[in-house]
């Protein structure tokens, strides 16, 4: 357990995600976004980085968010709600060059418009594959988040699949990048949806954020 989180925050995180999580809506354009209600937390990342798997692990639902081994499968902003005010948002993966250029442009425009114009967006977790580190598409999203003054934090995924040397190199790279991005949350969380590593800590981090917002 991460010592930076108290037992109370760990328990609060468990309670936040203990309810009945359900699909709420999907938006393929800015006009189809649901009304701003409650507190939203979004998960961004390159295609196939593990956004849907992480949401499933957080909520304890194996098939809440649709997962696929095919990059670019999530093509809309997908919203999920629990029993409280918190909403989770599964964003389209970016950086998938094999998709038609017009479709990639549409996804990218939707992502950036959402990030810039969502007043109830409390934080964006930018997911980075532990094995691969930051790519140019990640830097573009981080630039947008900084410009829009949206709270954001990097979360490593698939930590169980990375070699120790890969994780160490990625963490060093991230720490260097974050020093140049004062708007980003300085701590990096490492997770594995498959083994459950880091899920308790991520829940606690979200519970802490909700407490600060209230």
Residue pairs with C-beta under 8 A, 6 or more apart in sequence:
1 10
1 200
1 201
2 201
2 204
4 187
5 13
5 201
5 204
5 205
5 208
9 204
9 207
9 208
9 211
10 200
10 203
10 204
12 204
12 207
12 208
12 211
13 200
13 202
13 203
13 204
13 205
13 206
13 207
14 200
14 203
15 207
16 82
16 84
16 86
16 203
16 206
16 207
16 210
17 58
17 59
17 60
17 82
17 203
18 60
19 82
19 83
19 84
20 82
20 83
21 59
21 60
21 61
21 64
21 80
21 81
21 82
21 88
22 64
22 80
22 81
22 82
23 64
23 78
23 79
23 80
24 34
24 79
24 80
24 81
24 87
25 34
25 78
25 79
26 76
26 77
26 78
26 79
27 33
27 34
27 76
27 77
27 79
27 110
28 75
28 76
28 77
28 110
29 110
30 110
30 113
30 114
30 117
33 77
33 114
33 118
34 79
36 118
36 119
36 120
37 85
37 87
37 120
38 81
38 84
38 85
38 86
38 87
38 120
39 85
39 86
39 87
39 120
39 122
39 210
39 213
40 79
40 86
40 87
40 88
40 89
40 118
40 120
40 121
40 122
41 86
41 87
41 88
41 89
41 121
41 122
41 123
41 124
41 125
41 206
41 209
42 77
42 88
42 89
42 91
42 114
42 115
42 121
42 123
42 124
42 125
43 51
43 54
43 55
43 88
43 89
43 90
43 91
43 124
43 125
43 127
44 51
44 91
44 94
44 111
44 115
44 124
44 125
44 126
44 127
44 141
45 51
45 91
45 93
45 94
45 126
45 127
45 128
45 138
45 157
46 93
46 94
46 95
46 96
46 127
46 129
46 135
46 137
46 138
47 71
47 72
47 93
47 94
47 95
47 96
48 69
48 70
48 71
48 93
48 96
49 93
49 127
49 128
49 129
49 157
49 158
50 127
50 129
50 157
50 158
50 193
51 65
51 74
51 90
51 91
51 93
51 127
52 65
52 66
52 67
52 68
52 74
52 90
53 65
53 67
53 157
53 193
53 194
54 127
54 155
54 157
54 191
54 193
54 202
55 64
55 65
55 80
55 88
55 90
56 62
56 63
56 64
56 65
56 67
56 193
57 191
57 193
57 196
57 199
58 88
58 199
58 202
58 203
58 206
59 80
59 82
59 88
64 80
65 78
65 80
65 90
66 73
66 74
66 78
68 74
71 93
71 96
71 98
72 92
72 93
72 96
72 98
72 99
73 93
74 90
74 91
74 92
74 93
75 92
75 103
75 107
76 92
76 110
77 89
77 90
77 91
77 92
77 110
77 111
77 114
78 89
78 90
79 87
79 88
79 89
80 87
80 88
80 89
80 90
81 87
81 88
86 206
86 210
91 111
91 114
92 107
92 110
92 111
93 107
94 104
94 107
94 108
94 111
94 137
94 140
94 141
95 135
95 136
95 137
95 138
96 104
97 104
99 107
111 141
112 144
114 121
115 121
115 124
115 141
115 144
115 145
115 148
115 150
116 144
116 147
116 148
121 150
122 151
122 209
122 210
122 213
123 150
123 151
123 152
123 153
123 185
123 206
123 209
124 145
124 150
124 151
124 152
124 153
125 152
125 153
125 154
125 155
125 202
126 138
126 141
126 142
126 145
126 152
126 153
126 154
126 155
127 154
127 155
127 156
127 157
128 134
128 138
128 154
128 155
128 156
128 157
128 170
128 174
129 156
129 157
129 158
129 162
130 156
130 157
130 158
130 159
130 161
130 162
130 166
130 167
130 170
130 190
131 158
131 161
131 162
131 163
131 166
131 170
132 170
133 169
133 170
133 173
133 174
134 173
134 174
134 177
139 177
142 152
142 177
142 181
142 184
145 152
145 183
145 184
146 181
146 183
146 184
149 183
151 185
151 209
152 183
152 184
152 185
153 184
153 185
153 187
153 188
153 189
153 205
154 174
154 178
154 184
154 185
154 188
154 189
155 188
155 189
155 190
155 191
155 198
155 202
156 167
156 170
156 171
156 174
156 188
156 189
156 190
156 191
156 198
157 191
157 192
157 193
158 192
158 193
158 194
159 167
159 190
159 191
159 192
159 197
159 198
160 192
160 194
160 195
160 197
161 192
162 170
167 190
171 188
171 190
174 188
175 188
178 184
178 186
178 188
189 198
189 201
189 202
189 205
190 197
190 198
191 197
191 198
191 199
191 201
191 202
192 198
193 199
